[in-house]
Amino acid sequence: MAIIHTVLFQVKADTKAEDVKAACDGFLALKDKCVHPTTQSPYIKSVTGGKDNSPEGFQNGITHGFVVEFSSAEDRDYYVSTDPAHRAFVQSIGGLVEKLIVVDYTPGVY
């Protein structure tokens, strides 16, 4: 059953625009960089994201959002806890992130 992994973060105010772009590009690149250890193939079904542009005013400081889709909880769990490409990415953006929110869900499960 599919798992949707939603990542919302606030970039530190003093972060250079080119560093923000590089971090966003790096996040999107995980779709191809994250390779399953058994199949040796990319396992992220889709990833999309970008800078907040909502006019509602409920962002609470959040500046960027990303949505990652996995085929299974097992794939998501590997991504979160073990995948070396994901772990390297998280390390690379650590100095840019002020606040982070992660929400995962299974579509249709309430």
N, C-alpha and C positions, 0 to 999 in steps of 0.2 A: 504494500500500500504506500502511496506517495507521501512524502514528508516535505512540507514547505518550511524553509529556514529563513526567517526574516531578521535582518541585521540593520539596526539604526544606530548612527553615531553622530556625535558632535565633534567637529574638528576644532582644535584649539585656535583661538582668535588670531594668534600671531603666525599661523602656518602660511607659508608661501603658496600662491596659486598653483605653481608648477608641481609642488609636492603633493597638493590635494589631487591634482589631475593624475599624477603618477600612482598615487594610492588607489584611486578609483579604477584606473586602467589595470592595475595589478589585481584588484578584486575580480574584475570581469574576466581576466586572463585565467583565473583558477579553473574555469570550465574545461580548459584544455590541459592545464598543468597538473591537475589532480588525477592521478592514475590509480586504478584499483590494483591492489597487490596480487590478486589472483588472475584477473583477466588481462592485466597490463594495458587496459583501455581506459579512457576518460569515463567517469561514472556520474558526473553532475549532468542532470537532464537539461537544465537551463539556469541561467543567471542573468539578472537585469538589475539596473540601479542607476542612481545619480543624485544630483543635488536637489534638495527640497525646493519646491516652488508653490506650496499650498498657500492660498490666500486666507485660510481659516484662522491662523494665529495660535494653533494648539501644539506647536512643535516642541515647546519646553526646551529650547536650545538645540534640538536635533537638527543637523544640517544635511545629512545624507542618509539614504536608505537603499538597501539591496535585498533582493529576493532570490533565494537559491532553491531549486527543486531537485529532490533526490527520489529515486525509485523506491527506496526502503529506509526504514529506521537504521538498519545495519550500515548502509552507505553513509547516512548522516553521521552516525556514531563514529565510523572510521575517520571521516572528514574532520570532525570536531576534536577527536582525541589523539589521532595518530598520523594522519596524512602529512608527510614532510613538506609538501608544497604549501599547504594551508598553514602549518606551523611557522614556516619561514615568512609567509605573508603577514601573519599576526605580529611576529617580531618586528617586521619592517615598518609597521604603522604605529607601533606602541607609543612613540613620542608625539604623534599627531593627534591622538584621540583624547578628548576631554571626558566624554561620557559615552557609554555603550549600552545598548539594549538589544537583547536577542529574544525572539519569540518564535517557537516552532509549533507547527500544527499539522494535523492530518485533515485534508479537505473533507468536510461533511461530518466530522466527529465533533460533537458538542458536549 
